[in-house]
Amino acid sequence: MMSLFKKLLPREDGFFILFERHTRTVVGAANALKDLLAGEGDIEAHGQKIIDLEDEADDITREVLLAVRRSFITPFDRGDIKDLIQSMDDTIDMMHKTVKTIRLYEQTSFDPGMREIGIMIAECARLISEAIPLLNKIGSNAHRLSEIAEEVMRVEGRSDEFYEKGLKELFKRYGSSDPMAYLIGSEIYGELEKVVDRFEDVANEISGIVIENV
């Protein structure tokens, strides 16, 4: 009876299947946001793709949280699993919020600094997608996991520079002549910077898991 019951429980490796499914939504959304900001293809289609992927990511997050409650055995601490998947979900939630702002203000062209931050967002997503499968064997992958976390943090530092430079350029261009354009631009810059910040949160979660398990 007990063996049958255990078979009905989520397998430990099932968490990594769900994690990797979630990272695919994050990478897809990040690439769509990068293309949207670059003006490549249909802006509306890119925005809708991000919204659709965010819905899919929410569903996967709920699956992970349900699996945490149902599982006797987890690959690492239950609290860490919850914090990791929620921090991953926060990245795509913030991308969705950015798209809502872009749609609200009907923006169709974007500053060079915004485009650069879009490239950085896609790079952060790529790094996180590399890191997540490595958590399946934390001990042997600890060094690379730490390197990835540091790389994400370096990208976040560069994005801060583009954010500050972008705001200054917006103010010079619109500060006295078109305050509304300045406010819209600064809001989009702020939300893009928050997307990168959320990726830094994921990197910090990964670092914490490595420290606790090595």
Secondary structure per residue as TSV (DSSP state, phi and psi in degrees):
chain	resnum	aa	ss	phi	psi
A	1	M	-	360.0	-45.2
A	2	M	H	-63.6	-39.5
A	3	S	H	-64.8	-37.1
A	4	L	H	-66.0	-40.5
A	5	F	H	-62.1	-42.9
A	6	K	H	-63.7	-35.0
A	7	K	H	-64.2	-26.6
A	8	L	H	-80.7	-13.9
A	9	L	S	-82.4	153.5
A	10	P	-	-60.6	137.1
A	11	R	-	-72.2	151.6
A	12	E	H	-58.2	-40.5
A	13	D	H	-72.5	-11.6
A	14	G	H	-63.1	-29.4
A	15	F	H	-62.1	-41.8
A	16	F	H	-71.1	-30.4
A	17	I	H	-63.0	-43.6
A	18	L	H	-68.1	-41.7
A	19	F	H	-57.9	-45.7
A	20	E	H	-69.4	-35.2
A	21	R	H	-60.7	-41.2
A	22	H	H	-66.8	-42.3
A	23	T	H	-62.4	-31.3
A	24	R	H	-65.2	-36.2
A	25	T	H	-68.2	-39.4
A	26	V	H	-65.2	-45.0
A	27	V	H	-63.7	-43.9
A	28	G	H	-60.4	-43.1
A	29	A	H	-67.4	-41.4
A	30	A	H	-63.3	-42.0
A	31	N	H	-66.6	-38.0
A	32	A	H	-65.4	-39.3
A	33	L	H	-66.3	-41.5
A	34	K	H	-58.9	-46.4
A	35	D	H	-67.1	-37.7
A	36	L	H	-59.9	-48.3
A	37	L	H	-67.5	-30.0
A	38	A	H	-79.4	-8.6
A	39	G	T	74.2	25.3
A	40	E	-	-93.8	119.3
A	41	G	S	80.0	-156.5
A	42	D	-	-87.5	111.8
A	43	I	H	-59.4	-43.0
A	44	E	H	-63.1	-40.1
A	45	A	H	-66.0	-40.5
A	46	H	H	-61.6	-43.8
A	47	G	H	-62.1	-42.3
A	48	Q	H	-66.3	-35.3
A	49	K	H	-61.8	-41.9
A	50	I	H	-63.3	-42.7
A	51	I	H	-63.0	-44.7
A	52	D	H	-63.6	-42.5
A	53	L	H	-67.9	-32.3
A	54	E	H	-65.9	-38.4
A	55	D	H	-62.9	-42.9
A	56	E	H	-63.8	-41.3
A	57	A	H	-63.5	-38.6
A	58	D	H	-61.0	-41.9
A	59	D	H	-62.5	-42.4
A	60	I	H	-66.1	-40.1
A	61	T	H	-59.0	-42.9
A	62	R	H	-63.6	-37.7
A	63	E	H	-62.3	-42.1
A	64	V	H	-64.2	-46.3
A	65	L	H	-64.2	-36.9
A	66	L	H	-66.3	-41.7
A	67	A	H	-63.7	-36.9
A	68	V	H	-60.0	-41.8
A	69	R	H	-70.3	-31.1
A	70	R	H	-89.4	-19.8
A	71	S	-	-87.3	136.4
A	72	F	S	-76.6	-38.1
A	73	I	-	-119.1	129.8
A	74	T	-	-123.9	154.2
A	75	P	S	-65.8	-28.1
A	76	F	S	-154.1	-175.1
A	77	D	-	-49.9	136.6
A	78	R	H	-59.4	-41.1
A	79	G	H	-62.5	-36.9
A	80	D	H	-68.1	-38.3
A	81	I	H	-61.6	-46.9
A	82	K	H	-61.1	-46.6
A	83	D	H	-66.9	-36.2
A	84	L	H	-66.2	-50.1
A	85	I	H	-67.3	-34.7
A	86	Q	H	-70.8	-36.0
A	87	S	H	-68.3	-37.9
A	88	M	H	-62.2	-41.8
A	89	D	H	-67.0	-31.5
A	90	D	H	-62.4	-31.2
A	91	T	H	-64.1	-45.9
A	92	I	H	-76.9	-28.8
A	93	D	H	-61.1	-41.0
A	94	M	H	-70.1	-34.2
A	95	M	H	-63.5	-41.5
A	96	H	H	-60.5	-43.8
A	97	K	H	-61.7	-38.7
A	98	T	H	-62.5	-43.4
A	99	V	H	-62.1	-40.6
A	100	K	H	-60.8	-40.0
A	101	T	H	-66.5	-44.2
A	102	I	H	-60.3	-40.8
A	103	R	H	-69.8	-40.3
A	104	L	H	-57.7	-43.9
A	105	Y	T	-95.1	5.9
A	106	E	T	54.0	46.8
A	107	Q	-	-83.7	134.3
A	108	T	-	-126.4	-7.1
A	109	S	-	-135.6	151.0
A	110	F	-	-137.5	146.8
A	111	D	-	-64.5	155.0
A	112	P	H	-54.8	-37.7
A	113	G	H	-64.2	-37.0
A	114	M	H	-64.7	-42.1
A	115	R	H	-63.3	-38.3
A	116	E	H	-65.5	-41.8
A	117	I	H	-65.4	-34.1
A	118	G	H	-60.4	-40.9
A	119	I	H	-63.0	-40.4
A	120	M	H	-66.3	-37.7
A	121	I	H	-61.1	-44.3
A	122	A	H	-63.8	-36.2
A	123	E	H	-67.6	-41.7
A	124	C	H	-60.2	-43.1
A	125	A	H	-61.9	-41.0
A	126	R	H	-62.8	-43.1
A	127	L	H	-64.1	-43.3
A	128	I	H	-65.0	-37.4
A	129	S	H	-66.9	-27.0
A	130	E	H	-74.5	-37.5
A	131	A	H	-71.6	-40.8
A	132	I	H	-56.9	-47.9
A	133	P	H	-63.2	-27.4
A	134	L	H	-68.2	-19.9
A	135	L	G	-68.0	-13.4
A	136	N	G	-66.5	-25.7
A	137	K	G	-136.2	76.5
A	138	I	H	-60.9	-43.5
A	139	G	H	-57.3	-50.6
A	140	S	H	-77.0	-16.6
A	141	N	H	-109.2	9.5
A	142	A	H	-58.2	-42.3
A	143	H	H	-63.4	-47.4
A	144	R	H	-66.3	-38.0
A	145	L	H	-60.1	-41.7
A	146	S	H	-66.2	-39.0
A	147	E	H	-62.0	-43.5
A	148	I	H	-62.6	-44.6
A	149	A	H	-58.7	-42.1
A	150	E	H	-66.1	-37.8
A	151	E	H	-63.3	-43.1
A	152	V	H	-60.8	-41.3
A	153	M	H	-66.9	-34.5
A	154	R	H	-66.7	-40.6
A	155	V	H	-61.5	-41.5
A	156	E	H	-61.2	-39.0
A	157	G	H	-63.4	-40.3
A	158	R	H	-67.3	-37.1
A	159	S	H	-65.6	-33.7
A	160	D	H	-58.0	-41.5
A	161	E	H	-64.5	-43.4
A	162	F	H	-67.7	-35.0
A	163	Y	H	-62.4	-50.2
A	164	E	H	-65.4	-42.4
A	165	K	H	-63.3	-41.3
A	166	G	H	-61.8	-42.5
A	167	L	H	-63.6	-41.2
A	168	K	H	-62.3	-42.9
A	169	E	H	-67.0	-37.8
A	170	L	H	-62.3	-42.1
A	171	F	H	-65.7	-41.7
A	172	K	H	-61.7	-38.3
A	173	R	H	-79.3	-40.3
A	174	Y	H	-122.3	-8.3
A	175	G	T	-50.2	-44.1
A	176	S	T	-103.4	-23.8
A	177	S	T	-93.5	-31.8
A	178	D	-	-150.0	76.5
A	179	P	H	-56.8	-34.0
A	180	M	H	-65.9	-40.7
A	181	A	H	-62.4	-37.7
A	182	Y	H	-65.0	-45.0
A	183	L	H	-63.7	-42.0
A	184	I	H	-64.5	-47.8
A	185	G	H	-61.3	-42.0
A	186	S	H	-67.9	-33.2
A	187	E	H	-67.4	-42.0
A	188	I	H	-65.4	-43.4
A	189	Y	H	-57.7	-44.6
A	190	G	H	-61.9	-39.9
A	191	E	H	-72.8	-37.1
A	192	L	H	-62.5	-41.2
A	193	E	H	-63.8	-35.6
A	194	K	H	-67.7	-32.0
A	195	V	H	-60.1	-47.1
A	196	V	H	-63.6	-39.0
A	197	D	H	-59.2	-38.6
A	198	R	H	-66.8	-34.3
A	199	F	H	-66.7	-35.2
A	200	E	H	-63.0	-37.1
A	201	D	H	-60.6	-41.3
A	202	V	H	-61.8	-44.6
A	203	A	H	-60.1	-39.2
A	204	N	H	-66.3	-38.3
A	205	E	H	-62.6	-43.4
A	206	I	H	-62.3	-43.9
A	207	S	H	-59.4	-43.1
A	208	G	H	-63.4	-39.7
A	209	I	H	-64.1	-41.8
A	210	V	H	-61.3	-47.5
A	211	I	H	-59.8	-41.0
A	212	E	H	-74.9	-20.2
A	213	N	H	-116.4	5.1
A	214	V	-	-116.9	360.0
